[in-house]
Amino acid sequence: MQKNEAKPEANGPQPDRQPHHVRLPGFLIEEEIGLGDLIKKTTYSIGIKPCRGCEKRAAALNRWLTFTR
């Protein structure tokens, strides 16, 4: 990388990036679910209520990875 080239932000949002898709045929009922939503549903089912930080984490993980049929 040359000095005058812009480096991508490591922690900032990257709206032009598409999430990774992992196929799990026969495992999912819904058409598509994000990793954050999966974790949120799992923790809620064992009695952990989501907070604002959980919502931000879920949104970030959904942008990073989704599961499809």
C-alpha positions, 0 to 999 in steps of 0.5 A: 500500500502506498502512502497516498492510498486511503486505508479502510476503516477497521471499526467504522461502518462499511455499507458497500460490503455484503455479508458473508452467506452460509448455507444450512439447508434443512436447518433453518425454517426462515429464509434468511437469518443473521448471526446477531438475530440467531444469538439474540433469539438463543439468549432470549430463550434462556432468559437473558433480555436484550439491552441497547448494547445487544441490539447494536451487537446484533445489527453489526453481526447481521451485517457480517454474517447471514445464514440461508437455506 
